[in-house]
Amino acid sequence: MAGTIIIGGGAIGLSLAYHLASAGATDVQLLERNELASGTSWHAAGIVGPLRATPNMTRMAMYAGTLFPRLEEECGLSTGYRRTGGYWLAREPARMDELRRMASIGRHLGLNASIVMPGEVSFPGIERCGLAGALHVREDASVNPVDLCVAYARAARAKGVRIREGMQADRLLVEAGRLKGVALADGTELPADRVALCAGAWSGKLAGAAGVALPLQAVEHMYVVTEPMEGLPDPCPVLRDLDRGLYVKGDAGRLVIGGFEANAKCWDAFGPEGDRPFLELPEDWDQFMPFMEGALQLVPALAETGIQHFMNGPESFTHDTRPLVGQSPEGDGRFVAAGMNSVGVMSSAGIGRVLADWMIEGEAPADVWDVDVARADPLTAAAEHVETRMQEAVSDAFALRWPFRQPGAGRGLRRSALHDRWAAAGAEFGLTAGWERGLWYARDDSERSLPLSIGDQSWQEIVHREAAVMEHGTALVDLSPFGKFDVAGPDAPALMQHLATADVDVVPGRAVYTPLLNSRG
């Protein structure tokens, strides 16, 4: 065995190193081209939110609340971890419906998550006019990103991990389709059986050269830090004004204000300043002003408070605002944990543990399809496409998760041979596995661009109409988006019976609708 190499010394890479060593892995090296945490981790806002949009993502995020205090005890260093509590604010009835659903997920998994009325939001000087209510999560917290990275590093080194700063990976060594190791910029070749790309915005080029599609893009991500303010509680709860796309958190008697905007500014991670550690980009008040104005409306006392620092740093976002984690489809030791969409520090605990287990056991320890890198269509990794997706992907971090919502930017990557005919027949298209697929067929303009809703959908009557045609007549269904596997040979029926939950040993010409299961069912 040639060991394991981790590329990237931020919170994700360091957490992975720590968890690999904790699980008994030996001969683990971490390569950082500059200094630890000098890429994007150092300027993270440090919010630790355990409640996410799905149960599986919440389970992963909740682990930080256990690990960070334990890490302090283990290595004797502070991470700055503190529980602050937090409020997810809603201004629209549909947002309140979403928060009720999230509260239910949180309570089911053991979090103290409750819906409160506007008057119950406890934050000094907050303007409650326009609020419909809020979700209160007592376990919301904050952490110091640099201190956390230092703690990860000390604990990992104590378990035998070799951390090497000033070591720039040039490419993955792949021969005849098999991973052999990593080549450094100085020509040195390091053998490895497993390599994990944890280099954030800088992972894409290394991955692409090794045949791994990573649809991620660096953008300019901004927040401001106010001058000290009187009357702030200690600790200060986190505010997420979701419908304005902004957050407010406390920081040693000051407030940090940031947000997630539409039409984010793309940044070239491989441009002239791409190699500079601890990079700060120029202030851009035009880009940031909508968040500042929203924060002034939310906390009017900010009008009497100065700005101490404007932080603008690179951050990587993915095409669908979900991380890219796991073993690449090539399946020969190439692993990824990148594209954290500004939540890398808070996600580092869960992502590090999941990927470490995956690398050691050879399969994911749980259902992590939400973040599985295998979902990435190679076409989505094209530079032009991911840049286009940044029109929406950054703002989607706080966008309301409407059921059946379809993306608007970056469409048309894959179309079936009959696409033009479907369009002529009135198809209203949506995305299925990257393909443009007719969701329903509009008879006139009144059946196009229908409004989104949480409950009954506005297209249901149209679909009922089409289902009746299928029931009583004949219909042609376009299966272009479906995966297709040709299983042949004398043992093909036995293999399919083993994988499928239904009986698939049927006469030729029949179709069977069934899941296919992995070894864990």
Secondary structure as UniProt FT lines:
FT   STRAND          4..7
FT   HELIX           11..22
FT   TURN            23..24
FT   STRAND          28..32
FT   TURN            36..40
FT   HELIX           41..43
FT   STRAND          47..48
FT   HELIX           55..75
FT   STRAND          82..83
FT   STRAND          86..90
FT   HELIX           93..108
FT   TURN            109..110
FT   STRAND          113..116
FT   HELIX           118..120
FT   TURN            124..125
FT   TURN            129..130
FT   STRAND          133..137
FT   TURN            138..139
FT   STRAND          141..142
FT   HELIX           145..158
FT   TURN            159..160
FT   STRAND          162..165
FT   STRAND          169..175
FT   TURN            176..177
FT   STRAND          178..184
FT   TURN            185..186
FT   STRAND          189..191
FT   STRAND          194..197
FT   HELIX           200..202
FT   HELIX           203..209
FT   TURN            210..211
FT   STRAND          216..226
FT   TURN            230..231
FT   STRAND          238..241
FT   HELIX           242..244
FT   STRAND          246..251
FT   TURN            252..253
FT   STRAND          254..259
FT   TURN            269..270
FT   TURN            272..275
FT   TURN            277..278
FT   HELIX           285..298
FT   HELIX           300..304
FT   STRAND          307..318
FT   TURN            319..320
FT   STRAND          324..327
FT   TURN            329..330
FT   STRAND          334..338
FT   TURN            341..342
FT   HELIX           344..361
FT   TURN            369..371
FT   HELIX           373..375
FT   HELIX           378..381
FT   HELIX           383..389
FT   TURN            390..394
FT   HELIX           395..397
FT   TURN            403..404
FT   STRAND          414..415
FT   TURN            417..418
FT   HELIX           419..424
FT   TURN            425..426
FT   STRAND          427..432
FT   TURN            433..434
FT   STRAND          435..441
FT   HELIX           445..447
FT   TURN            458..459
FT   HELIX           460..472
FT   TURN            480..481
FT   TURN            490..491
FT   HELIX           492..499
FT   TURN            508..509
FT   TURN            519..520
//
